[in-house]
């Protein structure tokens, strides 16, 4: 049985935070597993300003160099493997630098197969950002999720590695 622990935080409110009365104290019950870990796993990764090359005419599984957080250490460099069974909200944003005339597809894949995707088919010389968000079930042992980008511009393109432009995150939502 999971235990509940009290989490205490202070949040400054009011102008200039001049007095103690401007501090709002909050208590929240946070569910924990018996080993002390948070009940609902979550992660957020990006590439810390490193652009990735996208080969034309082939799917490229993205590699992520920086984890801002990974509460259950389920993330490797390319995929997230949830360690707790349940439903997960997953979201990826990928910005492609100057795609010009091309088809671009960003997919969240489950166990190596496209699960949900977002597609752009058009022209333009400015960066294009594609977002894909989905809810997916995971068995907590062998299911994994990754992000793949397909583009067919006729030449290699690159992602914008800025942390606010290209990222991948997820969290369990049914716990």
C-alpha beads as a LAMMPS data file, in Angstrom:
LAMMPS data file: protein, C-alpha beads

175 atoms
174 bonds

1 atom types
1 bond types

-500.0 500.0 xlo xhi
-500.0 500.0 ylo yhi
-500.0 500.0 zlo zhi

Masses

1 110.0

Atoms # bond

1 1 1 0.000 0.000 0.000
2 1 1 1.271 3.435 -0.888
3 1 1 1.803 5.906 1.918
4 1 1 1.027 9.598 1.867
5 1 1 3.567 12.160 2.988
6 1 1 3.046 15.803 3.680
7 1 1 4.929 18.118 1.354
8 1 1 5.453 21.639 2.640
9 1 1 6.258 24.581 0.402
10 1 1 6.381 28.337 0.740
11 1 1 5.265 30.539 -2.082
12 1 1 5.899 34.259 -2.083
13 1 1 2.851 36.344 -2.883
14 1 1 2.104 40.040 -2.750
15 1 1 4.147 43.011 -3.857
16 1 1 7.871 42.968 -3.057
17 1 1 7.447 40.065 -0.578
18 1 1 8.291 42.451 2.231
19 1 1 6.793 40.736 5.233
20 1 1 6.231 37.264 6.549
21 1 1 2.514 37.753 5.984
22 1 1 3.267 37.839 2.238
23 1 1 4.329 34.179 2.400
24 1 1 1.659 31.650 1.576
25 1 1 2.288 28.300 3.233
26 1 1 0.950 25.234 1.485
27 1 1 0.573 21.661 2.611
28 1 1 -0.193 18.896 0.140
29 1 1 -0.555 15.149 0.478
30 1 1 1.752 13.457 -2.023
31 1 1 1.334 9.736 -2.715
32 1 1 4.515 7.691 -2.351
33 1 1 5.320 4.044 -2.923
34 1 1 6.646 1.952 -0.031
35 1 1 10.231 2.572 -1.211
36 1 1 9.727 6.353 -0.900
37 1 1 9.541 7.137 -4.619
38 1 1 6.785 9.311 -6.002
39 1 1 3.845 7.252 -7.183
40 1 1 3.493 8.897 -10.586
41 1 1 6.626 8.716 -12.755
42 1 1 7.489 11.656 -15.004
43 1 1 10.319 12.911 -17.201
44 1 1 11.362 15.877 -19.342
45 1 1 14.302 15.749 -21.769
46 1 1 15.862 18.012 -24.405
47 1 1 19.138 18.451 -26.289
48 1 1 20.674 21.399 -24.446
49 1 1 21.282 23.475 -27.608
50 1 1 22.674 20.569 -29.667
51 1 1 21.109 20.268 -33.137
52 1 1 20.446 16.772 -34.526
53 1 1 20.797 15.773 -38.186
54 1 1 17.728 14.351 -39.919
55 1 1 18.487 12.185 -42.949
56 1 1 16.151 12.627 -45.904
57 1 1 13.795 9.766 -46.782
58 1 1 14.316 7.876 -43.522
59 1 1 12.956 7.988 -40.009
60 1 1 15.386 9.281 -37.407
61 1 1 14.865 8.261 -33.766
62 1 1 15.878 11.294 -31.717
63 1 1 18.602 11.087 -29.094
64 1 1 18.161 13.242 -25.995
65 1 1 21.254 14.508 -24.168
66 1 1 19.771 16.276 -21.142
67 1 1 17.153 15.104 -18.653
68 1 1 15.730 17.992 -16.630
69 1 1 14.083 15.341 -14.496
70 1 1 13.356 11.625 -14.611
71 1 1 11.634 10.629 -11.365
72 1 1 11.888 6.858 -11.866
73 1 1 15.052 6.639 -14.020
74 1 1 13.052 5.220 -16.926
75 1 1 14.734 7.307 -19.595
76 1 1 17.697 6.217 -21.705
77 1 1 19.233 8.358 -24.448
78 1 1 16.482 7.552 -26.976
79 1 1 13.505 6.033 -25.174
80 1 1 11.341 6.137 -22.082
81 1 1 10.442 2.812 -20.439
82 1 1 7.834 3.352 -17.710
83 1 1 8.460 1.231 -14.620
84 1 1 4.892 1.590 -13.343
85 1 1 1.934 0.256 -15.322
86 1 1 -0.723 2.776 -16.247
87 1 1 -1.774 5.499 -18.638
88 1 1 0.817 8.099 -19.635
89 1 1 0.459 11.558 -21.136
90 1 1 3.331 11.946 -23.618
91 1 1 4.257 15.080 -25.537
92 1 1 6.999 15.943 -28.028
93 1 1 7.845 19.156 -29.846
94 1 1 10.413 19.203 -32.642
95 1 1 11.535 22.317 -34.494
96 1 1 13.083 21.718 -37.927
97 1 1 15.419 24.425 -39.229
98 1 1 14.465 25.879 -42.637
99 1 1 12.603 22.875 -44.021
100 1 1 11.766 24.559 -47.384
101 1 1 9.507 22.355 -49.520
102 1 1 9.103 19.067 -47.744
103 1 1 7.039 16.502 -45.917
104 1 1 7.887 16.294 -42.212
105 1 1 6.339 13.869 -39.736
106 1 1 7.012 13.722 -36.000
107 1 1 5.859 10.538 -34.263
108 1 1 5.662 9.166 -30.769
109 1 1 6.329 5.474 -31.182
110 1 1 5.370 2.639 -28.838
111 1 1 7.697 -0.369 -28.929
112 1 1 9.174 0.810 -32.243
113 1 1 5.847 1.300 -34.051
114 1 1 4.216 4.670 -34.775
115 1 1 1.558 5.292 -32.123
116 1 1 0.581 8.932 -32.844
117 1 1 2.047 11.461 -35.265
118 1 1 1.809 15.001 -36.589
119 1 1 2.575 15.921 -40.205
120 1 1 3.527 19.050 -42.162
121 1 1 3.470 18.998 -45.943
122 1 1 4.214 22.363 -47.462
123 1 1 6.699 25.057 -48.273
124 1 1 8.476 27.775 -46.376
125 1 1 11.890 29.033 -45.394
126 1 1 11.224 29.585 -41.712
127 1 1 11.637 26.996 -38.964
128 1 1 8.671 24.641 -38.496
129 1 1 7.625 23.218 -35.138
130 1 1 5.536 20.079 -34.950
131 1 1 3.889 18.951 -31.708
132 1 1 2.407 15.570 -30.940
133 1 1 0.626 14.686 -27.698
134 1 1 -1.109 11.465 -26.751
135 1 1 -2.288 9.241 -23.925
136 1 1 -0.906 5.709 -24.068
137 1 1 -1.079 2.638 -21.844
138 1 1 2.158 1.048 -20.632
139 1 1 2.601 -2.336 -18.948
140 1 1 5.342 -1.093 -16.590
141 1 1 7.934 -3.620 -17.745
142 1 1 8.610 -3.928 -21.477
143 1 1 6.664 -1.114 -23.181
144 1 1 8.764 1.853 -24.286
145 1 1 8.189 5.138 -26.107
146 1 1 10.475 7.182 -28.335
147 1 1 10.265 10.079 -30.808
148 1 1 10.973 9.684 -34.517
149 1 1 11.202 12.306 -37.262
150 1 1 10.755 11.580 -40.966
151 1 1 11.504 14.175 -43.647
152 1 1 11.820 13.976 -47.413
153 1 1 13.331 17.263 -48.524
154 1 1 16.004 15.668 -50.700
155 1 1 18.810 16.673 -48.337
156 1 1 19.643 16.391 -44.648
157 1 1 17.971 18.861 -42.300
158 1 1 18.541 19.567 -38.634
159 1 1 16.503 20.127 -35.513
160 1 1 16.756 23.276 -33.451
161 1 1 18.396 21.900 -30.308
162 1 1 17.261 24.792 -28.111
163 1 1 15.620 23.350 -24.968
164 1 1 12.446 25.391 -25.512
165 1 1 12.125 24.324 -29.186
166 1 1 12.768 20.568 -29.245
167 1 1 11.823 18.440 -26.228
168 1 1 10.035 15.305 -25.034
169 1 1 8.135 14.768 -21.791
170 1 1 5.656 12.480 -20.122
171 1 1 3.920 11.572 -16.898
172 1 1 1.605 8.905 -15.517
173 1 1 -1.914 10.258 -15.225
174 1 1 -3.980 7.477 -13.655
175 1 1 -2.242 6.978 -10.312

Bonds

1 1 1 2
2 1 2 3
3 1 3 4
4 1 4 5
5 1 5 6
6 1 6 7
7 1 7 8
8 1 8 9
9 1 9 10
10 1 10 11
11 1 11 12
12 1 12 13
13 1 13 14
14 1 14 15
15 1 15 16
16 1 16 17
17 1 17 18
18 1 18 19
19 1 19 20
20 1 20 21
21 1 21 22
22 1 22 23
23 1 23 24
24 1 24 25
25 1 25 26
26 1 26 27
27 1 27 28
28 1 28 29
29 1 29 30
30 1 30 31
31 1 31 32
32 1 32 33
33 1 33 34
34 1 34 35
35 1 35 36
36 1 36 37
37 1 37 38
38 1 38 39
39 1 39 40
40 1 40 41
41 1 41 42
42 1 42 43
43 1 43 44
44 1 44 45
45 1 45 46
46 1 46 47
47 1 47 48
48 1 48 49
49 1 49 50
50 1 50 51
51 1 51 52
52 1 52 53
53 1 53 54
54 1 54 55
55 1 55 56
56 1 56 57
57 1 57 58
58 1 58 59
59 1 59 60
60 1 60 61
61 1 61 62
62 1 62 63
63 1 63 64
64 1 64 65
65 1 65 66
66 1 66 67
67 1 67 68
68 1 68 69
69 1 69 70
70 1 70 71
71 1 71 72
72 1 72 73
73 1 73 74
74 1 74 75
75 1 75 76
76 1 76 77
77 1 77 78
78 1 78 79
79 1 79 80
80 1 80 81
81 1 81 82
82 1 82 83
83 1 83 84
84 1 84 85
85 1 85 86
86 1 86 87
87 1 87 88
88 1 88 89
89 1 89 90
90 1 90 91
91 1 91 92
92 1 92 93
93 1 93 94
94 1 94 95
95 1 95 96
96 1 96 97
97 1 97 98
98 1 98 99
99 1 99 100
100 1 100 101
101 1 101 102
102 1 102 103
103 1 103 104
104 1 104 105
105 1 105 106
106 1 106 107
107 1 107 108
108 1 108 109
109 1 109 110
110 1 110 111
111 1 111 112
112 1 112 113
113 1 113 114
114 1 114 115
115 1 115 116
116 1 116 117
117 1 117 118
118 1 118 119
119 1 119 120
120 1 120 121
121 1 121 122
122 1 122 123
123 1 123 124
124 1 124 125
125 1 125 126
126 1 126 127
127 1 127 128
128 1 128 129
129 1 129 130
130 1 130 131
131 1 131 132
132 1 132 133
133 1 133 134
134 1 134 135
135 1 135 136
136 1 136 137
137 1 137 138
138 1 138 139
139 1 139 140
140 1 140 141
141 1 141 142
142 1 142 143
143 1 143 144
144 1 144 145
145 1 145 146
146 1 146 147
147 1 147 148
148 1 148 149
149 1 149 150
150 1 150 151
151 1 151 152
152 1 152 153
153 1 153 154
154 1 154 155
155 1 155 156
156 1 156 157
157 1 157 158
158 1 158 159
159 1 159 160
160 1 160 161
161 1 161 162
162 1 162 163
163 1 163 164
164 1 164 165
165 1 165 166
166 1 166 167
167 1 167 168
168 1 168 169
169 1 169 170
170 1 170 171
171 1 171 172
172 1 172 173
173 1 173 174
174 1 174 175
